[in-house]
């Protein structure tokens, strides 16, 4: 009897140890990564959707998702490995690469630049904008590229005819505009609806009206080469989570708008509707990074750093997306195409 009691107690203890170990093993299976996104607007929605809808966790990641309001600042954080993966545009990857940086784009969900030039209602033409200022987030950022392309598109010389000022993110630019600090700003589709107080404005130029869309690796997952080499499975899981977030964005309008409204100060119905409809048109199903767009950014960066040996191939690693696509993950998420 005593022997049976001892055996029973030992069995209970063993079962207890197994039960308490299960949550610990599950927790250990979640691999840690810090991920940064650079804007709270709808175009950048997949980064926070992947967190709010649980896709990072679903793919085995314990993701610390942080906001860094500029691609250029996020790039520095990735280079130093304070952040392991971030939304960094091709313009910043190229400018870092020609200076010896080791940033690499592993996936890109928006590969074209879709911006409008929002100006005060009193500005009726490009000529009226001469001598005035427009606001961007930071020099070298996507908003900087957009500002310069929009100004050139209406026949103005950036930095000569029009001053370009560093103001901050989308909300900060809208606020600066409403206070008269700047006469205009490049805006992702729909962001005009974020202007506080409904200050009268007009769209002076829209990239959608340009003869050819401006190719740019825009909403991209970027890491550094050393981290990718040592932690490829973690990067792959991150891309998988973002693919699921992109599908969620495209197929769950109500859920997407709720998440964006939670993150973006001042988001109203007009903004949520306009930005959603614009974004679903350009959000890619299979997130390869545009080589044409990266080539353009590299050529621009080489003007500032001539003699650099950087190449497009040194800035893009398609292997993870190819692997994910080959394994059928994207078809599983989206459903096979007929």
C-alpha positions as a Markdown table, in Angstrom:
| # | Residue | x | y | z |
|---|---|---|---|---|
| 1 | Unk | 0.0 | 0.0 | 0.0 |
| 2 | Unk | 2.8 | 2.4 | 0.9 |
| 3 | Unk | 4.6 | 1.5 | -2.3 |
| 4 | Unk | 1.4 | 2.4 | -4.3 |
| 5 | Unk | 1.1 | 5.7 | -2.5 |
| 6 | Unk | 4.6 | 6.6 | -3.3 |
| 7 | Unk | 4.2 | 5.7 | -7.0 |
| 8 | Unk | 0.9 | 7.7 | -7.1 |
| 9 | Unk | 2.6 | 10.7 | -5.5 |
| 10 | Unk | 5.5 | 10.5 | -8.0 |
| 11 | Unk | 3.1 | 10.2 | -10.9 |
| 12 | Unk | 1.2 | 13.3 | -9.7 |
| 13 | Unk | 4.4 | 15.2 | -9.3 |
| 14 | Unk | 5.5 | 14.2 | -12.8 |
| 15 | Unk | 2.2 | 15.2 | -14.2 |
| 16 | Unk | 2.3 | 18.5 | -12.4 |
| 17 | Unk | 5.8 | 19.3 | -13.7 |
| 18 | Unk | 4.7 | 18.5 | -17.3 |
| 19 | Unk | 1.6 | 20.7 | -17.0 |
| 20 | Unk | 3.6 | 23.7 | -15.7 |
| 21 | Unk | 6.3 | 23.1 | -18.4 |
| 22 | Unk | 3.8 | 23.3 | -21.3 |
| 23 | Unk | 3.2 | 27.1 | -21.1 |
| 24 | Unk | 6.9 | 27.7 | -20.6 |
| 25 | Unk | 7.7 | 25.7 | -23.7 |
| 26 | Unk | 5.1 | 27.6 | -25.7 |
| 27 | Unk | 6.5 | 30.9 | -24.4 |
| 28 | Unk | 10.0 | 29.9 | -25.4 |
| 29 | Unk | 8.8 | 29.0 | -28.9 |
| 30 | Unk | 7.9 | 32.7 | -29.4 |
| 31 | Unk | 11.0 | 34.3 | -30.9 |
| 32 | Unk | 11.6 | 37.9 | -29.9 |
| 33 | Unk | 12.0 | 40.6 | -32.5 |
| 34 | Unk | 11.7 | 44.4 | -32.4 |
| 35 | Unk | 9.9 | 45.8 | -35.4 |
| 36 | Unk | 9.5 | 49.5 | -36.3 |
| 37 | Unk | 7.0 | 51.3 | -38.5 |
| 38 | Unk | 7.4 | 54.9 | -39.6 |
| 39 | Unk | 3.8 | 56.2 | -40.0 |
| 40 | Unk | 0.4 | 55.7 | -38.5 |
| 41 | Unk | -1.5 | 56.3 | -41.7 |
| 42 | Unk | -3.4 | 53.6 | -43.7 |
| 43 | Unk | -0.5 | 53.0 | -46.1 |
| 44 | Unk | 1.5 | 51.7 | -43.2 |
| 45 | Unk | -1.4 | 49.8 | -41.7 |
| 46 | Unk | -0.1 | 46.3 | -42.1 |
| 47 | Unk | 2.6 | 46.7 | -39.5 |
| 48 | Unk | 0.2 | 47.4 | -36.7 |
| 49 | Unk | -2.5 | 45.1 | -38.1 |
| 50 | Unk | -0.1 | 42.2 | -37.8 |
| 51 | Unk | 0.2 | 43.0 | -34.1 |
| 52 | Unk | -3.4 | 43.9 | -33.3 |
| 53 | Unk | -4.8 | 40.9 | -35.3 |
| 54 | Unk | -2.3 | 38.5 | -33.8 |
| 55 | Unk | -0.4 | 37.5 | -36.9 |
| 56 | Unk | 3.1 | 38.0 | -35.4 |
| 57 | Unk | 2.1 | 35.7 | -32.5 |
| 58 | Unk | 0.4 | 33.2 | -34.9 |
| 59 | Unk | 3.7 | 32.9 | -36.7 |
| 60 | Unk | 5.7 | 32.3 | -33.6 |
| 61 | Unk | 7.0 | 35.8 | -32.8 |
| 62 | Unk | 7.0 | 37.8 | -29.7 |
| 63 | Unk | 7.1 | 41.1 | -31.5 |
| 64 | Unk | 7.8 | 44.4 | -29.8 |
| 65 | Unk | 6.3 | 46.9 | -32.4 |
| 66 | Unk | 7.5 | 50.5 | -32.0 |
| 67 | Unk | 6.8 | 53.7 | -33.9 |
| 68 | Unk | 9.7 | 55.6 | -35.3 |
| 69 | Unk | 8.4 | 58.6 | -37.3 |
| 70 | Unk | 10.9 | 58.5 | -40.2 |
| 71 | Unk | 12.5 | 55.9 | -42.5 |
| 72 | Unk | 15.9 | 57.6 | -42.0 |
| 73 | Unk | 15.8 | 57.3 | -38.2 |
| 74 | Unk | 14.4 | 53.7 | -38.5 |
| 75 | Unk | 17.4 | 52.9 | -40.8 |
| 76 | Unk | 19.9 | 54.0 | -38.2 |
| 77 | Unk | 18.1 | 51.8 | -35.6 |
| 78 | Unk | 18.3 | 48.8 | -37.9 |
| 79 | Unk | 22.0 | 49.3 | -38.6 |
| 80 | Unk | 22.7 | 49.4 | -34.9 |
| 81 | Unk | 20.3 | 46.4 | -34.4 |
| 82 | Unk | 18.3 | 48.3 | -31.8 |
| 83 | Unk | 15.5 | 47.3 | -34.2 |
| 84 | Unk | 15.8 | 44.1 | -36.2 |
| 85 | Unk | 13.2 | 44.8 | -38.9 |
| 86 | Unk | 11.6 | 48.1 | -40.0 |
| 87 | Unk | 9.5 | 49.8 | -42.6 |
| 88 | Unk | 12.2 | 51.6 | -44.6 |
| 89 | Unk | 11.7 | 52.9 | -48.1 |
| 90 | Unk | 14.0 | 52.2 | -51.0 |
| 91 | Unk | 15.3 | 55.7 | -51.1 |
| 92 | Unk | 16.8 | 55.3 | -47.6 |
| 93 | Unk | 18.1 | 51.8 | -48.3 |
| 94 | Unk | 19.9 | 53.2 | -51.3 |
| 95 | Unk | 21.4 | 56.3 | -49.6 |
| 96 | Unk | 22.6 | 54.0 | -46.8 |
| 97 | Unk | 24.0 | 51.4 | -49.2 |
| 98 | Unk | 26.2 | 53.8 | -51.1 |
| 99 | Unk | 27.8 | 54.9 | -47.9 |
| 100 | Unk | 28.6 | 51.3 | -46.9 |
| 101 | Unk | 25.4 | 50.4 | -45.0 |
| 102 | Unk | 24.3 | 46.8 | -44.9 |
| 103 | Unk | 20.5 | 47.3 | -45.2 |
| 104 | Unk | 18.6 | 44.9 | -47.3 |
| 105 | Unk | 14.9 | 44.9 | -48.4 |
| 106 | Unk | 13.4 | 41.4 | -48.0 |
| 107 | Unk | 9.9 | 42.2 | -49.0 |
| 108 | Unk | 7.9 | 45.2 | -50.2 |
| 109 | Unk | 4.1 | 45.5 | -50.1 |
| 110 | Unk | 3.7 | 48.9 | -51.9 |
| 111 | Unk | 6.0 | 49.4 | -54.9 |
| 112 | Unk | 4.9 | 52.7 | -56.2 |
| 113 | Unk | 4.8 | 56.3 | -54.9 |
| 114 | Unk | 1.2 | 57.5 | -54.6 |
| 115 | Unk | 1.2 | 61.1 | -53.3 |
| 116 | Unk | -0.7 | 64.3 | -53.8 |
| 117 | Unk | 0.6 | 67.9 | -53.3 |
| 118 | Unk | -1.8 | 69.6 | -51.0 |
| 119 | Unk | -1.6 | 73.4 | -50.9 |
| 120 | Unk | -3.5 | 76.3 | -49.5 |
| 121 | Unk | -6.6 | 77.2 | -51.4 |
| 122 | Unk | -5.1 | 80.6 | -52.2 |
| 123 | Unk | -2.5 | 78.9 | -54.3 |
| 124 | Unk | -4.1 | 78.5 | -57.7 |
| 125 | Unk | -1.0 | 77.5 | -59.8 |
| 126 | Unk | 2.6 | 76.3 | -59.5 |
| 127 | Unk | 3.7 | 79.9 | -60.0 |
| 128 | Unk | 1.8 | 80.9 | -56.8 |
| 129 | Unk | 3.9 | 78.4 | -54.8 |
| 130 | Unk | 7.2 | 80.0 | -55.8 |
| 131 | Unk | 9.0 | 81.5 | -52.8 |
| 132 | Unk | 7.0 | 79.5 | -50.3 |
| 133 | Unk | 7.7 | 76.3 | -48.2 |
| 134 | Unk | 6.3 | 72.8 | -48.2 |
| 135 | Unk | 6.7 | 70.3 | -45.4 |
| 136 | Unk | 8.2 | 66.8 | -45.3 |
| 137 | Unk | 9.1 | 64.4 | -42.5 |
| 138 | Unk | 12.9 | 64.3 | -42.9 |
| 139 | Unk | 15.4 | 64.8 | -45.7 |
| 140 | Unk | 16.0 | 61.5 | -47.6 |
| 141 | Unk | 12.6 | 60.1 | -46.5 |
| 142 | Unk | 9.8 | 59.0 | -48.9 |
| 143 | Unk | 7.9 | 62.3 | -48.3 |
| 144 | Unk | 11.1 | 64.1 | -49.4 |
| 145 | Unk | 11.3 | 62.0 | -52.6 |
| 146 | Unk | 7.5 | 62.7 | -53.2 |
| 147 | Unk | 7.9 | 66.4 | -52.6 |
| 148 | Unk | 10.7 | 66.7 | -55.1 |
| 149 | Unk | 9.0 | 64.6 | -57.8 |
| 150 | Unk | 5.7 | 66.5 | -57.3 |
| 151 | Unk | 7.4 | 69.9 | -57.6 |
| 152 | Unk | 9.3 | 68.8 | -60.7 |
| 153 | Unk | 6.0 | 67.5 | -62.1 |
| 154 | Unk | 4.5 | 71.0 | -62.0 |
| 155 | Unk | 7.7 | 72.6 | -63.4 |
| 156 | Unk | 9.2 | 73.9 | -60.2 |
| 157 | Unk | 12.8 | 73.4 | -58.9 |
| 158 | Unk | 12.9 | 71.9 | -55.4 |
| 159 | Unk | 15.0 | 73.9 | -53.0 |
| 160 | Unk | 15.2 | 76.8 | -55.4 |
| 161 | Unk | 11.7 | 77.8 | -56.4 |
| 162 | Unk | 10.2 | 76.2 | -53.2 |
| 163 | Unk | 11.8 | 75.6 | -49.8 |
| 164 | Unk | 11.5 | 72.1 | -48.3 |
| 165 | Unk | 11.2 | 72.0 | -44.5 |
| 166 | Unk | 11.5 | 69.0 | -42.2 |
| 167 | Unk | 8.2 | 69.0 | -40.2 |
| 168 | Unk | 7.4 | 65.4 | -39.1 |
| 169 | Unk | 4.9 | 62.7 | -39.8 |
| 170 | Unk | 1.5 | 63.0 | -41.6 |
| 171 | Unk | -0.3 | 64.5 | -38.6 |
| 172 | Unk | 2.5 | 67.0 | -37.9 |
| 173 | Unk | 2.5 | 68.1 | -41.5 |
| 174 | Unk | -1.2 | 68.6 | -41.5 |
| 175 | Unk | -1.0 | 70.6 | -38.2 |
| 176 | Unk | 1.8 | 72.8 | -39.6 |
| 177 | Unk | -0.2 | 73.4 | -42.7 |
| 178 | Unk | -3.3 | 74.5 | -40.6 |
| 179 | Unk | -1.1 | 76.9 | -38.7 |
| 180 | Unk | 0.4 | 78.5 | -41.8 |
| 181 | Unk | 3.9 | 77.3 | -41.1 |
| 182 | Unk | 4.0 | 75.7 | -44.6 |
| 183 | Unk | 2.0 | 76.4 | -47.7 |
| 184 | Unk | 1.7 | 72.8 | -48.7 |
| 185 | Unk | 2.8 | 69.2 | -48.1 |
| 186 | Unk | 3.1 | 65.9 | -50.0 |
| 187 | Unk | 0.2 | 63.7 | -48.8 |
| 188 | Unk | -0.6 | 60.0 | -49.1 |
| 189 | Unk | -4.0 | 59.5 | -50.6 |
| 190 | Unk | -6.8 | 60.6 | -48.2 |
| 191 | Unk | -4.5 | 62.4 | -45.7 |
| 192 | Unk | -6.0 | 65.8 | -46.7 |
| 193 | Unk | -8.9 | 64.7 | -44.5 |
| 194 | Unk | -6.6 | 64.9 | -41.5 |
| 195 | Unk | -6.2 | 68.7 | -41.7 |
| 196 | Unk | -7.4 | 70.1 | -38.4 |
| 197 | Unk | -10.4 | 72.4 | -38.6 |
| 198 | Unk | -11.0 | 71.7 | -42.3 |
| 199 | Unk | -8.7 | 74.5 | -43.5 |
| 200 | Unk | -9.6 | 75.2 | -47.2 |
| 201 | Unk | -7.1 | 73.5 | -49.5 |
| 202 | Unk | -6.6 | 72.2 | -53.0 |
| 203 | Unk | -4.7 | 69.4 | -54.7 |
| 204 | Unk | -2.1 | 71.1 | -56.9 |
| 205 | Unk | -0.7 | 67.8 | -58.3 |
| 206 | Unk | -1.5 | 64.2 | -58.0 |
| 207 | Unk | 1.0 | 61.4 | -58.9 |
| 208 | Unk | -1.9 | 59.3 | -60.1 |
| 209 | Unk | -2.3 | 61.8 | -63.0 |
| 210 | Unk | 1.4 | 61.5 | -64.0 |
| 211 | Unk | 2.0 | 59.7 | -67.3 |
| 212 | Unk | 3.8 | 56.8 | -65.6 |
| 213 | Unk | 3.6 | 55.8 | -61.9 |
| 214 | Unk | 6.8 | 56.5 | -60.1 |
| 215 | Unk | 8.3 | 53.1 | -59.1 |
| 216 | Unk | 9.6 | 53.0 | -55.6 |
| 217 | Unk | 10.1 | 50.3 | -53.0 |
| 218 | Unk | 7.8 | 52.1 | -50.5 |
| 219 | Unk | 6.3 | 50.0 | -47.8 |
| 220 | Unk | 9.1 | 47.5 | -47.4 |
| 221 | Unk | 10.4 | 45.1 | -44.7 |
| 222 | Unk | 14.1 | 45.9 | -44.3 |
| 223 | Unk | 16.7 | 44.3 | -42.0 |
| 224 | Unk | 20.5 | 44.3 | -42.1 |
| 225 | Unk | 22.5 | 41.5 | -43.7 |
| 226 | Unk | 24.2 | 40.2 | -40.6 |
| 227 | Unk | 20.9 | 39.8 | -38.8 |
| 228 | Unk | 19.3 | 38.1 | -41.8 |
| 229 | Unk | 22.2 | 35.7 | -42.0 |
| 230 | Unk | 22.0 | 34.7 | -38.3 |
| 231 | Unk | 18.2 | 34.9 | -37.9 |
| 232 | Unk | 16.7 | 34.0 | -41.3 |
| 233 | Unk | 13.8 | 32.0 | -39.8 |
| 234 | Unk | 12.7 | 35.0 | -37.7 |
| 235 | Unk | 12.7 | 37.3 | -40.7 |
| 236 | Unk | 10.8 | 34.8 | -42.7 |
| 237 | Unk | 8.1 | 34.5 | -40.0 |
| 238 | Unk | 7.9 | 38.3 | -39.9 |
| 239 | Unk | 7.3 | 38.5 | -43.6 |
| 240 | Unk | 4.6 | 35.8 | -43.3 |
| 241 | Unk | 2.9 | 37.8 | -40.6 |
| 242 | Unk | 2.9 | 40.9 | -42.8 |
| 243 | Unk | 1.5 | 38.9 | -45.8 |
| 244 | Unk | -1.4 | 37.8 | -43.5 |
| 245 | Unk | -1.8 | 41.4 | -42.4 |
| 246 | Unk | -2.0 | 42.6 | -46.0 |
| 247 | Unk | -4.7 | 40.0 | -46.8 |
| 248 | Unk | -6.6 | 41.1 | -43.7 |
| 249 | Unk | -6.3 | 44.7 | -44.9 |
| 250 | Unk | -7.7 | 43.8 | -48.3 |
| 251 | Unk | -10.5 | 41.6 | -47.0 |
| 252 | Unk | -11.6 | 43.1 | -43.7 |
| 253 | Unk | -12.5 | 46.7 | -44.2 |
| 254 | Unk | -14.3 | 47.2 | -40.9 |
| 255 | Unk | -11.5 | 45.6 | -38.9 |
| 256 | Unk | -8.8 | 47.5 | -40.7 |
| 257 | Unk | -10.5 | 50.9 | -40.2 |
| 258 | Unk | -11.0 | 50.2 | -36.5 |
| 259 | Unk | -7.3 | 49.4 | -36.1 |
| 260 | Unk | -6.2 | 52.5 | -38.1 |
| 261 | Unk | -8.6 | 54.8 | -36.2 |
| 262 | Unk | -7.1 | 53.5 | -32.9 |
| 263 | Unk | -3.6 | 54.4 | -34.0 |
| 264 | Unk | -4.0 | 57.6 | -36.0 |
| 265 | Unk | -5.0 | 60.8 | -34.2 |
| 266 | Unk | -7.7 | 62.6 | -36.0 |
| 267 | Unk | -8.7 | 59.8 | -38.3 |
| 268 | Unk | -12.3 | 60.5 | -39.4 |
| 269 | Unk | -14.8 | 58.7 | -41.6 |
| 270 | Unk | -13.7 | 60.6 | -44.8 |
| 271 | Unk | -10.1 | 59.8 | -44.2 |
| 272 | Unk | -10.7 | 56.1 | -43.3 |
| 273 | Unk | -12.8 | 55.6 | -46.4 |
| 274 | Unk | -10.6 | 57.4 | -48.9 |
| 275 | Unk | -7.3 | 56.0 | -47.6 |
| 276 | Unk | -8.7 | 52.5 | -47.5 |
| 277 | Unk | -9.9 | 52.5 | -51.1 |
| 278 | Unk | -6.6 | 54.0 | -52.3 |
| 279 | Unk | -4.4 | 51.6 | -50.4 |
| 280 | Unk | -6.1 | 48.3 | -51.4 |
| 281 | Unk | -5.4 | 49.1 | -55.0 |
| 282 | Unk | -1.6 | 49.2 | -54.6 |
| 283 | Unk | -1.1 | 46.7 | -51.8 |
| 284 | Unk | 0.8 | 43.8 | -53.4 |
| 285 | Unk | -0.3 | 40.2 | -53.0 |
| 286 | Unk | 3.2 | 38.8 | -53.5 |
| 287 | Unk | 5.6 | 41.3 | -51.9 |
| 288 | Unk | 8.7 | 41.4 | -54.2 |
| 289 | Unk | 10.8 | 44.5 | -54.0 |
| 290 | Unk | 10.7 | 46.5 | -57.3 |
| 291 | Unk | 14.2 | 46.4 | -58.9 |
| 292 | Unk | 13.3 | 49.1 | -61.3 |
| 293 | Unk | 12.4 | 51.4 | -58.4 |
| 294 | Unk | 15.5 | 50.5 | -56.4 |
| 295 | Unk | 17.7 | 51.2 | -59.5 |
| 296 | Unk | 16.2 | 54.7 | -59.7 |
| 297 | Unk | 16.9 | 55.3 | -56.0 |
| 298 | Unk | 20.5 | 53.9 | -56.4 |
| 299 | Unk | 21.2 | 56.2 | -59.3 |
| 300 | Unk | 20.0 | 59.2 | -57.3 |
| 301 | Unk | 22.1 | 58.1 | -54.3 |
| 302 | Unk | 25.2 | 57.7 | -56.4 |
| 303 | Unk | 25.0 | 61.3 | -57.4 |
| 304 | Unk | 25.7 | 62.2 | -53.8 |
| 305 | Unk | 28.3 | 59.4 | -53.3 |
| 306 | Unk | 30.0 | 58.8 | -56.6 |
| 307 | Unk | 32.4 | 55.8 | -56.8 |
| 308 | Unk | 30.4 | 53.6 | -54.5 |
| 309 | Unk | 30.3 | 49.9 | -55.4 |
| 310 | Unk | 26.7 | 49.4 | -54.2 |
| 311 | Unk | 24.4 | 47.6 | -56.5 |
| 312 | Unk | 20.7 | 46.8 | -56.7 |
| 313 | Unk | 21.4 | 43.2 | -55.9 |
| 314 | Unk | 23.2 | 44.2 | -52.7 |
| 315 | Unk | 20.1 | 46.0 | -51.5 |
| 316 | Unk | 17.4 | 43.4 | -52.3 |
| 317 | Unk | 17.1 | 39.8 | -51.1 |
| 318 | Unk | 14.2 | 38.1 | -52.8 |
| 319 | Unk | 14.9 | 34.7 | -51.4 |
| 320 | Unk | 12.5 | 34.7 | -48.5 |
| 321 | Unk | 9.5 | 35.8 | -50.6 |
| 322 | Unk | 10.4 | 33.3 | -53.3 |
| 323 | Unk | 10.6 | 30.6 | -50.7 |
| 324 | Unk | 7.3 | 31.6 | -49.1 |
| 325 | Unk | 5.6 | 31.7 | -52.5 |
| 326 | Unk | 7.0 | 28.3 | -53.6 |
| 327 | Unk | 5.8 | 26.7 | -50.4 |
| 328 | Unk | 2.3 | 27.8 | -51.2 |
| 329 | Unk | 1.8 | 30.0 | -48.2 |
| 330 | Unk | 0.5 | 33.0 | -50.2 |
| 331 | Unk | -2.0 | 30.8 | -52.0 |
| 332 | Unk | -3.1 | 29.4 | -48.7 |
| 333 | Unk | -3.7 | 32.9 | -47.2 |
| 334 | Unk | -5.4 | 34.4 | -50.3 |
| 335 | Unk | -6.7 | 31.3 | -52.0 |
| 336 | Unk | -5.4 | 30.0 | -55.3 |
| 337 | Unk | -6.0 | 32.1 | -58.3 |
| 338 | Unk | -8.2 | 30.5 | -61.0 |
